[in-house]
Amino acid sequence: MINRANLHFAKQLKRQRRSDHRRPLREHLCICLLLATPAYADEFKLFARYDSDWIYHGVSETLGEPAVGLGLDWQSRSRLFAGMATYRMLDDSNAPRPWSTLIYAGVGAAVGERGFLSGSIQRRNFPTSNIPWNYTEFEVEYDLRIGPRSRLRLRADYSPNYYSLDASAVTAEAEFHHQLNDRIFIRTRVGALEASDSSPLPDYHYGSLGMGLRLKPFVFDVSAHITSEADARIVGLETFSQPRWVARVVWQIY
């Protein structure tokens, strides 16, 4: 899914820039500005992506194989949002879940000048899998801008039927993102998943460190990922104890 805070902070920056160019009018418009609410126009975004390995909650869903994806996202004036996304493995000969689809909906709200809070529900389906891996997940995310170029993102997910295992799972994640300049950024992420006792999935921790480059309309990203579990394949997911390098290209079509 698209990060809601990215849209919020981008709009906030644009409003600030427009305000900086209109300083002589401020005194005449002060009453109107006090009474007005921020204007958030309806927005649609269409994007495509390539991943050399599809990582979700720190583990590989494509068993180390590449995949291509396509997504559509909509956000309303009232900060309601919804969207859909899909990915397909390039070589699905030995994969238990070669094709995934996602639909989601939620709402976000600003928290002070620096924070943004959002909540959503998402449904993931795996249409061509022999096993019904489909599940529902609830997500809460808080994004805090801690400087002109740095942000901290906290996220918690809960699924009552994680990969349809008749078992629940909770995931907690923290990510630090720093913009080195207008094009280059670095990020690091740590997280943990805890599954209920009835799940064959072990509890595990994961982390990643990466660097990216923005060249509109593309974003190029390379990152190293690692999990606390030994190399294994469990319910179609692959854990890895040695760092795994993942390359990603995102193309914002619209």
N, C-alpha and C positions, 0 to 999 in steps of 0.2 A: 504494500500500500504506500501511497504518497504520504510523506511526513506533513501533517497538518501545520506544524509550527513553521516549516519552510515557507508556506504560503502566507501565514499570518505575519511573520517578520518581514517578508519581502514587501507586503502591502504597507506595513508600518514604515519601512524605509522610504518607499515611494512617497507616502504622505508627508514624511519629514522633509524630503527633498523639495517637494512642491511648496511646502510651507516656507522653506529657506528662501525661495525665489519670490515670496509674496510678503516679505516683512513690512513694507509700507502700508499694506492693507489690514494688518492685524488689528489695529485699534478699531477700525470700522466694522470688522467682522467678529469681534470677540463674543458678542451676545449670540450670534448665529452659531459659532463654534461650540459654545457652552450648551446650547440646546440640541445640537445635531448629534446623531449617533454615527459611528464609522460606517462608511458605505462599502459593502462587500458585494461586488457584482457576481452573478453566476459565472462559474468558470468550468470549462471542460479541458481535460488534458488527455492526450493520446500518446503513448510511449511504447517503444519496443526495446528489448534488452537481450544480451547474450551473456551467459555465465559459463565459465569453464567447469564449474561444479555448482550445483544448486544447494546452497547451505540454508537450513532453516533450524532455528533454535540450536545452533552450534554443530549440527550433524548433517551429513549428506543425504539428500533424498534421491539423488541420481547415481549413487555409488561411484562417485568420482568422475562421472561422464558429463559432457557439456549439454546445455539446453538453451533453447531460445524461448522468449516470452513476449507477450503483448498485453497491454493494460489500458483501461479507460477509467478516468476519474472525474467526478463531478462534485463541485462544492457550491452551495447556495449562499445567498446574501445573509441568511440567518445562521450560517456556519454548519448547517446540516451537510453531510457528504455521503456519497455512495459510489460504488465502482465495481469493476470486475477485472479479473486478470487470469491469464493462463500461461502455462509453460509446456513445452514438448521437448523430450530428449532427442538429440540428433541420432543416437544409436540406441534403440530400445530393445535390442535382442535379448538382453539378460536382466532387464530391470523389472522389479515388481510393480512399480508405479511410474510408467513412462510419461504419463500425461496428467496434468493437474489443472483444475479450474478453481477459481476463488470468486465469491461475491461478498460484499461487505457494505455496511452502513453504520453511521454514527453521527456524533455531534461534538463540536469543540467550542472552547470559550477562553478568552484571554484572562489571565490571572495577574493583575497588576501590569506594570510596564514591561516586565521582562519574562513573564511566564505564559505558557499556553497549555491547557489541559484538554484532553480529548478522550472519549470513550466510544467503543465500537463493538459490533458483533460481526463475525465472519463465518462463512461456511465454505469448507474445502471439500472438493470431490475429486475422485481419481477414476474417470470413466472407463478406462480400458484395463483396469487391474482385475485380476482373478479373485482377489480378496477385497471385500468392501471396507476400504480404509477411511471412508468419508467421516468427517467430524465437524463439530461446531466449536468455536473459540471466542471468548470474550476478552477484550483488551482495554486497559487504561494506560494512558501515556501522559507524562508531564515533561515539557520541554522548557528549560530555563536558560536564558541568555545571560552568561556570566561575564561578558566583556564585549567589546566591539567586534571581535572575531572568534569568540569561543562560546560553545553551548554544551550543556549537559542534558542528556535525555534519559529519563527513567521510565521503564515499561514493565507492566505485569500482565500476564496472560493466564487465563484459566479455561480448561476444556473439561467438560464432564464425561466425554467419550473420546479421548485422545486416540486418533487413528482407529476408531471403532473397536477399542480393546476392552470395552466394558470396564474401563478404569479411567480415573481422572488424572490430570497433570496440571501443575502450576509452574510457570516460568517467570523468573525475575531477571531483569537486564538493565545494565547501565552503560551508556555510551558517551564518550567525550569527543567532541568534534571541534577542530581548530582550523581556521582559514589562514593559511600562510600569506596569501595575497589574493587578488581577485580571481585567480584561476586554480591555484594549488591548495589542497587541504590534506590534513592528516586526521585519523580517527582511531580510537581504540575502544574495545567493547569487552565487557565481562558479563557472564550470566550463569544461571543455574536452573536446572529443571528437577523438580521433585514429583515423582509419580506415586500413585496410590499403591498399596501393597498387592493388589490384584493384577497390577500391570507387569508384563515381562520386561518392560524398559527399566534399566537401572537409574538411580539418581546420578546426575553428573553435573560437572561444571565445564564451562567453555570460555574461550576468549579469542580475540582477534586484534590485529594491528594492521592498518592499511594506509595507503596514500592514494589521492585521486587528482585528476586534472579535468577542469571544465573548459570545453571548447564548444560553445553553443552551436548546434543544438545537442552536442554529445557530452557525456561524462564518462571518463575512463578511470577505472579503479582497480588496484592490485592490493591484495591483502593476504596475510598469513593467519590460518585458523588452527586451533588445537582444542582437544577435549580431554577430560580427566580419565576417560575410559580407554582400555587397550583396544587395538584394532579388532573390530568385530562388526558383524552384520546382524542386527536384531530387528525383527518385524519390518524388514525392508529398508532399514536405516543403517548408515555406516558411520561408526565412530572411528577416530584416529588419534593416536597418542603422539605422533610426530607432526610437526607443523606442515600444513597443507596450503599451498599457494593457489589462490583463486583470482582469476581475471574477470572483469565485468565491463561491458560497454552498454550504456543506456542512451537511447536516441529519443528525444522528445519530439515527436512528429508534429504535434499541435499543442 
